[in-house]
Amino acid sequence: MTAQTPPTQPTATLSSQKRRDAIFAWVLLIPAFVVLGVTVFYPILDGIRVSFLEFTLRTRLNPPWNNFENYIELFQDGDIQQYFITTLTYVVSVIVIEFIIALILSLMLDSKYVPGRNILRGLFMISWVIPNIVAALLWVWLLQPQYGVVNYFLADLLGIVEPNQNWTQDPQLAMVSIVVATIWRQTPLMLIMFLAGLQSIPESLVEAAKIDGANQWQVVRRIILPMMTPVIATTLLLVTINNFQMFVIPWQMTQGGPVGMTTTLSIATYKEAFLEFDSGKGAAIGVMWLLSLVVISAFVNWFISYTSWKKES
């Protein structure tokens, strides 16, 4: 007597069930897509539309279409080039210095030979939990010419700088001031990301390398950095986007001055749209700002994929 095999479900029934599941999944996603479209995609598309209009205080009720006039004017005046140079100077300076500080601190705090490292990790996070506006005001007070702590130590005690040095209004030092304030505010984010990456590296690999005679620099260069490449790339992407968007700290400390030396893309957009009441030109700056972020994000994502593929191969 042969055992009877259970009847199999017809293929048509399975296809119908999958179709119903797919429809149900899309129905659940519709509210999320609607909210995303209203809050993200519509403002972006409307900003692109406004960038092709003569949208000033005089023409706000019926702004005429002026094609690429806003973009042409920005390039002819040389403003947009200067905004990009200033933004890149700010972003690159912050990221490079942050990377060096965060990497050194993360290696120190990951070492089991550092006493009280858990307490130090918590202390280093204090500046990250402070809002940007509070951090900017704090550094404005620290750099104040007459009674600031920085001038007290550097000028009165050490004599390195001139008395009553006005850091935020000096064309040579204004960028330095906002870079220092931003690094103080944001380094803990990179630090905690690097610490998380270090925790994922097997300790046996490091110990084996040291047994084979590798020094600390060789361990960092040959083992730690290659294995942390995805974490580093992701962190750099987040920090780059965050600093390209940064407005509060530079604006609160320098308002884009002196003589435009710290006018980044975010400050330029704000000034054109809300101080000069030229929303068309402000939107044009915003569109080019958005395109630059898209290009940078695409490059970093490609770099992450490439390094992951190289690591697997």
C-alpha positions in Angstrom: 0.0 0.0 0.0 1.5 3.3 -1.1 1.3 6.4 1.0 -0.8 9.2 -0.5 1.0 12.5 -1.0 -0.9 15.6 0.2 -2.4 17.7 -2.6 -0.4 20.7 -3.6 -1.9 24.2 -3.8 -2.5 25.3 -7.3 -0.1 27.7 -8.8 -3.0 30.1 -9.6 -4.0 30.3 -6.0 -0.4 31.1 -4.9 -0.1 33.9 -7.5 -3.4 35.3 -6.4 -2.3 35.3 -2.7 1.0 37.0 -3.6 -0.9 39.7 -5.6 -3.2 40.4 -2.7 -0.2 40.6 -0.3 1.5 43.1 -2.7 -1.6 45.2 -2.9 -2.0 45.2 0.8 1.6 46.2 1.3 1.2 49.2 -1.1 -2.0 50.3 0.6 0.0 50.4 3.9 2.7 52.4 2.3 0.4 55.0 0.7 0.1 57.2 3.8 3.9 57.3 4.2 4.4 58.2 0.5 1.7 61.0 0.8 3.4 62.5 3.9 6.9 62.2 2.2 5.6 63.8 -1.0 3.9 66.7 0.9 6.8 67.4 3.3 9.8 66.6 1.0 9.2 66.3 -2.7 6.7 69.1 -3.1 8.9 71.7 -1.4 11.9 70.6 -3.6 9.9 70.8 -6.8 8.4 74.1 -5.8 11.8 75.5 -5.0 13.1 74.5 -8.4 10.1 76.2 -10.0 10.7 79.4 -8.0 14.3 79.5 -9.1 13.1 80.2 -12.6 10.9 83.1 -11.6 11.5 86.8 -10.9 10.2 86.4 -7.4 11.0 89.6 -5.6 9.1 91.9 -3.2 7.9 93.9 -6.2 6.6 90.9 -8.2 5.5 88.6 -5.4 1.8 88.6 -6.3 2.4 87.6 -9.9 6.1 86.6 -10.4 7.0 86.3 -14.1 9.0 83.5 -15.6 12.6 84.6 -16.3 14.2 81.3 -17.5 17.8 81.0 -16.2 18.2 84.7 -15.4 18.7 84.0 -11.6 21.5 81.5 -12.4 23.1 83.6 -15.0 23.2 86.6 -12.6 24.8 84.5 -9.9 27.6 83.3 -12.2 28.2 86.6 -13.8 28.6 88.4 -10.4 30.9 85.6 -9.3 28.8 85.2 -6.1 28.0 81.5 -6.4 31.7 80.6 -7.0 32.7 82.4 -3.8 29.9 80.7 -1.9 31.0 77.3 -3.0 34.7 78.0 -2.2 33.7 79.3 1.3 31.4 76.3 1.9 34.1 73.8 0.8 36.7 75.5 2.9 34.5 75.3 5.9 33.3 71.7 5.3 36.7 70.3 4.4 38.4 72.0 7.4 35.9 70.8 9.8 35.9 67.2 8.5 39.7 66.8 8.3 40.3 68.1 11.8 37.3 66.2 13.2 38.5 63.0 11.6 42.0 63.3 13.1 40.7 64.2 16.6 38.0 61.6 16.6 40.3 58.8 15.4 42.9 59.5 18.0 40.4 59.8 20.8 38.5 56.6 19.7 41.7 54.6 19.7 42.5 55.9 23.2 39.1 55.3 24.6 39.0 51.8 23.0 42.1 50.8 24.8 41.6 48.8 28.0 44.7 50.4 29.5 43.0 53.9 29.8 41.6 54.3 33.3 38.0 55.6 33.5 37.4 55.3 29.8 33.6 54.8 30.2 33.4 58.0 32.2 35.5 59.8 29.6 33.1 58.6 26.8 30.2 60.2 28.6 32.1 63.4 29.2 33.1 63.7 25.5 29.4 63.5 24.5 28.4 66.7 26.5 29.1 69.1 23.6 27.0 66.9 21.3 23.9 67.2 23.4 24.1 71.0 23.5 21.9 72.6 20.8 23.7 74.4 17.9 22.4 77.8 19.0 23.7 77.4 22.5 27.1 76.2 21.3 27.3 79.2 19.0 26.4 81.7 21.8 28.9 79.9 24.1 31.7 80.4 21.6 30.7 84.0 20.9 31.2 84.7 24.6 34.4 82.7 24.8 35.8 84.8 21.8 34.5 88.1 23.0 37.3 90.7 22.6 37.2 92.4 26.0 36.2 89.7 28.5 36.4 86.5 26.6 38.3 83.5 28.1 40.2 82.8 24.9 41.7 86.3 24.8 42.5 86.2 28.5 44.7 83.1 28.0 46.2 83.8 24.6 46.7 87.5 24.9 46.9 88.4 28.6 48.7 85.3 29.9 50.6 83.9 26.9 50.9 87.0 24.7 50.4 85.0 21.5 47.7 87.3 20.1 47.0 91.0 20.3 44.9 92.3 23.3 41.2 92.6 22.5 41.5 90.4 19.4 38.1 90.4 17.6 38.1 86.8 16.4 34.7 86.8 14.6 35.2 90.1 12.8 38.7 89.6 11.6 38.8 88.5 7.9 41.7 86.1 8.6 40.2 84.6 11.8 36.5 84.5 11.3 36.5 81.2 9.4 38.9 79.8 12.1 36.4 80.8 14.8 33.4 79.0 13.3 35.5 76.0 12.3 36.7 75.6 15.9 33.1 76.0 17.3 31.8 73.5 14.8 34.5 70.9 15.6 33.9 71.3 19.3 30.2 70.7 18.7 30.3 67.8 16.3 33.4 65.7 17.1 31.5 63.5 19.6 29.3 62.2 16.8 32.3 61.0 14.8 33.9 59.8 18.0 31.0 57.5 18.9 30.7 56.2 15.4 34.4 55.3 15.3 34.1 53.6 18.7 31.3 51.5 17.4 33.4 50.5 14.5 36.4 49.6 16.7 34.1 47.4 18.8 33.3 45.3 15.7 37.0 44.5 15.0 38.0 41.1 16.4 40.6 41.6 19.1 42.3 38.4 18.0 43.4 40.0 14.8 45.1 42.9 16.6 46.8 40.6 19.1 48.0 38.3 16.2 49.5 41.3 14.4 51.3 42.5 17.6 52.7 39.0 18.1 54.0 39.1 14.6 55.9 42.3 15.4 53.6 45.0 14.1 53.8 48.3 16.0 50.8 50.4 16.8 50.9 52.5 13.7 51.1 49.4 11.5 48.1 47.9 13.3 46.1 51.0 12.7 47.1 51.3 9.1 46.9 47.7 8.1 44.1 46.3 10.2 41.9 48.9 11.9 41.5 51.5 9.1 40.7 48.9 6.4 38.2 47.1 8.5 36.6 50.4 9.6 36.3 51.7 6.0 32.5 51.3 5.7 32.0 53.0 9.1 34.3 55.8 8.2 32.7 56.3 4.8 29.2 56.4 6.3 30.3 58.8 9.0 32.0 61.1 6.5 28.8 61.1 4.5 26.7 62.1 7.5 29.1 64.7 8.6 29.6 66.2 5.1 25.8 66.6 4.6 25.4 68.0 8.1 28.1 70.6 7.6 26.9 71.5 4.1 23.5 72.3 5.7 25.0 74.0 8.7 23.5 77.5 9.2 23.1 78.2 12.9 26.7 78.3 14.1 28.2 80.4 11.2 25.2 82.8 11.2 25.0 83.3 14.9 28.8 83.9 15.2 29.5 86.0 12.1 26.3 86.5 10.0 28.4 85.7 7.0 31.0 88.4 7.6 33.3 90.1 7.7 33.1 91.2 4.0 31.5 87.9 3.1 34.4 85.8 4.2 32.1 83.2 6.0 29.1 83.4 3.7 28.4 79.8 3.0 25.6 78.5 0.7 23.2 78.2 3.6 23.8 81.8 4.7 23.7 83.1 1.1 20.3 81.4 0.5 18.9 82.9 3.7 20.2 86.4 2.9 18.9 86.4 -0.7 15.4 85.0 0.2 14.7 86.6 3.6 16.9 89.8 3.8 17.1 90.8 0.1 13.5 89.5 -0.5 14.7 87.8 -3.7 13.2 84.4 -3.4 14.0 83.5 -7.0 17.7 84.0 -6.6 17.6 82.4 -3.2 15.9 79.3 -4.7 18.5 79.2 -7.4 21.3 79.1 -4.8 19.3 76.4 -3.0 19.0 74.3 -6.2 22.7 74.4 -6.8 23.3 73.6 -3.2 21.0 70.6 -3.5 22.8 69.4 -6.6 26.1 69.6 -5.0 24.9 67.5 -2.0 23.4 64.9 -4.4 26.7 64.6 -6.2 28.7 64.3 -3.0 26.2 61.7 -1.6 26.4 59.7 -4.8 30.2 59.7 -4.7 30.4 58.6 -1.1 27.8 55.8 -1.7 29.8 54.6 -4.6 32.9 54.7 -2.5 31.2 52.6 0.2 30.0 50.0 -2.3 33.5 49.9 -4.0 35.3 49.4 -0.7 32.8 46.7 0.4 33.3 44.9 -2.9 37.1 45.1 -2.6 36.9 43.8 0.9 34.8 40.8 -0.1 37.0 40.0 -3.1 
